[in-house]
């Protein structure tokens, strides 16, 4: 009985040690970045969905930083990266934005923190603890600023003046 107990004890300790190592190598957490895509409208319009226009192709960017950095700042770096890549391929709008790891099809900006690096002291000084990876589609549309929040704006000033006159006439009654 004694040998059998010793064998089971050793086996259990190895299983527990293996489970702990697997947990350390795969542990991570996802943190929400707090910003809205409207913050970037002065540079390029961004939509969670697609645009009515020419689809140029996919763009992606992966910003990395230290684990103690602000997730919002790292995620904004990713958005600035896809803006630059969209401009480089000739696009003037970004659509179908998706964050990696996939968040159930939502377009909520977030960062992934890998905690297992902290355990290994030689890698403690490595700045690659957190990442924010974003994929999107670059579009070329006629007037990306003509639509804001799904409401069409009238781009012509003569037409705008005409509509304003009609609205004012209707409001007089």
C-alpha positions as CSV (number, residue, x, y, z in Angstrom):
1,X,0.0,0.0,0.0
2,X,2.8,2.4,0.8
3,X,4.3,2.2,-2.7
4,X,0.9,2.7,-4.3
5,X,0.3,5.8,-2.2
6,X,3.7,7.2,-3.0
7,X,3.0,6.6,-6.8
8,X,-0.4,8.3,-6.6
9,X,1.1,11.2,-4.7
10,X,3.9,11.7,-7.3
11,X,1.4,11.4,-10.2
12,X,-0.9,14.0,-8.6
13,X,2.0,16.4,-8.0
14,X,3.1,16.1,-11.6
15,X,-0.5,16.7,-12.8
16,X,-0.9,19.7,-10.6
17,X,2.5,21.1,-11.7
18,X,1.6,20.6,-15.4
19,X,-1.8,22.3,-14.9
20,X,-0.1,25.3,-13.2
21,X,2.4,25.6,-16.0
22,X,-0.3,25.4,-18.6
23,X,-2.3,28.1,-16.7
24,X,0.8,30.3,-16.6
25,X,1.5,29.9,-20.3
26,X,-2.0,30.6,-21.4
27,X,-3.3,33.2,-18.9
28,X,-4.3,36.6,-20.2
29,X,-7.0,39.2,-19.5
30,X,-8.9,41.5,-21.8
31,X,-9.5,45.1,-20.8
32,X,-11.9,47.6,-22.3
33,X,-10.5,50.8,-23.9
34,X,-12.6,53.9,-23.3
35,X,-13.0,56.0,-26.4
36,X,-15.5,56.6,-29.2
37,X,-14.7,56.4,-32.9
38,X,-16.0,59.9,-33.4
39,X,-12.8,61.2,-31.8
40,X,-11.1,60.4,-35.1
41,X,-13.6,62.0,-37.4
42,X,-11.4,65.1,-38.1
43,X,-8.8,62.7,-39.6
44,X,-11.0,60.0,-41.2
45,X,-14.5,58.7,-40.6
46,X,-14.8,55.3,-39.0
47,X,-17.9,53.0,-38.9
48,X,-18.5,49.7,-37.2
49,X,-20.3,48.5,-40.3
50,X,-19.5,48.9,-44.0
51,X,-19.6,51.9,-46.4
52,X,-21.4,52.4,-49.7
53,X,-18.4,52.8,-51.8
54,X,-15.4,51.0,-53.2
55,X,-13.9,48.4,-50.9
56,X,-10.1,48.8,-51.2
57,X,-9.1,45.9,-48.9
58,X,-8.3,44.9,-45.4
59,X,-6.0,46.9,-43.1
60,X,-4.7,45.8,-39.7
61,X,-2.5,47.2,-37.0
62,X,-1.1,45.8,-33.7
63,X,0.0,48.2,-31.1
64,X,2.0,46.9,-28.1
65,X,3.0,48.3,-24.8
66,X,4.0,47.5,-21.2
67,X,1.5,45.8,-19.0
68,X,1.2,48.9,-16.8
69,X,0.4,51.3,-19.8
70,X,-3.1,52.7,-20.3
71,X,-5.2,50.3,-22.4
72,X,-7.0,53.3,-24.0
73,X,-3.8,54.8,-25.2
74,X,-2.6,51.5,-26.7
75,X,-5.9,51.0,-28.4
76,X,-5.9,54.5,-29.8
77,X,-2.4,53.8,-31.2
78,X,-4.0,50.9,-33.1
79,X,-6.7,53.1,-34.5
80,X,-4.1,55.7,-35.6
81,X,-2.2,52.9,-37.2
82,X,-5.1,51.7,-39.3
83,X,-5.9,55.3,-40.2
84,X,-2.3,55.7,-41.6
85,X,-2.6,52.4,-43.4
86,X,-5.9,53.4,-44.9
87,X,-4.5,56.7,-46.2
88,X,-1.5,54.8,-47.6
89,X,-3.7,52.5,-49.7
90,X,-5.8,55.5,-51.0
91,X,-8.8,55.1,-48.7
92,X,-10.8,57.9,-47.1
93,X,-13.0,55.9,-44.8
94,X,-12.7,52.9,-42.5
95,X,-15.4,50.3,-42.0
96,X,-16.1,46.8,-40.5
97,X,-13.7,47.4,-37.6
98,X,-13.0,44.3,-35.5
99,X,-10.7,43.9,-32.5
100,X,-8.7,40.7,-31.9
101,X,-9.4,38.5,-30.0
102,X,-12.9,38.4,-31.4
103,X,-15.4,39.9,-29.0
104,X,-18.5,38.2,-30.2
105,X,-18.8,40.3,-33.4
106,X,-18.8,43.6,-31.5
107,X,-16.6,46.5,-32.3
108,X,-15.7,47.4,-28.7
109,X,-12.0,48.5,-28.5
110,X,-10.0,46.5,-26.0
111,X,-6.5,45.3,-25.1
112,X,-5.2,41.9,-24.3
113,X,-2.8,41.6,-21.4
114,X,-0.5,38.5,-21.1
115,X,0.2,37.9,-17.5
116,X,2.4,34.8,-17.8
117,X,5.4,36.9,-18.8
118,X,5.6,38.3,-15.3
119,X,6.4,34.9,-13.8
120,X,9.7,34.6,-15.8
121,X,12.0,37.3,-14.4
122,X,14.3,37.6,-17.4
123,X,11.3,38.7,-19.5
124,X,10.1,41.1,-16.9
125,X,11.7,44.1,-18.6
126,X,10.3,43.2,-22.0
127,X,7.7,45.9,-23.1
128,X,5.5,43.5,-25.0
129,X,3.0,42.6,-22.3
130,X,-0.1,44.2,-23.7
131,X,-1.4,44.4,-27.3
132,X,-4.3,45.9,-29.1
133,X,-4.9,44.3,-32.5
134,X,-7.5,45.8,-34.8
135,X,-8.6,44.7,-38.3
136,X,-10.8,46.8,-40.6
137,X,-11.6,47.4,-44.2
138,X,-10.4,50.5,-46.1
139,X,-13.0,52.2,-48.3
140,X,-12.9,54.9,-51.0
141,X,-16.3,56.7,-50.8
142,X,-17.4,59.8,-52.6
143,X,-18.1,62.0,-49.6
144,X,-17.5,60.2,-46.3
145,X,-18.4,63.3,-44.3
146,X,-21.9,63.5,-46.0
147,X,-23.2,61.0,-43.5
148,X,-22.9,61.4,-39.7
149,X,-24.6,58.9,-37.4
150,X,-26.7,57.6,-40.3
151,X,-28.3,61.0,-41.1
152,X,-27.6,62.4,-44.6
153,X,-26.4,66.0,-44.7
154,X,-27.1,68.2,-47.7
155,X,-23.7,69.0,-49.2
156,X,-24.7,71.8,-51.6
157,X,-25.0,75.3,-50.1
158,X,-27.6,76.4,-52.7
159,X,-29.7,73.4,-52.0
160,X,-29.3,73.9,-48.3
161,X,-30.5,77.5,-48.6
162,X,-33.5,76.4,-50.7
163,X,-34.4,73.7,-48.1
164,X,-34.0,76.3,-45.3
165,X,-36.4,78.7,-47.1
166,X,-39.0,75.9,-47.5
167,X,-38.7,75.0,-43.8
168,X,-39.0,78.6,-42.7
169,X,-42.1,79.0,-44.9
170,X,-43.6,75.9,-43.4
171,X,-42.8,77.1,-39.8
172,X,-44.6,80.5,-40.4
173,X,-48.0,78.8,-40.6
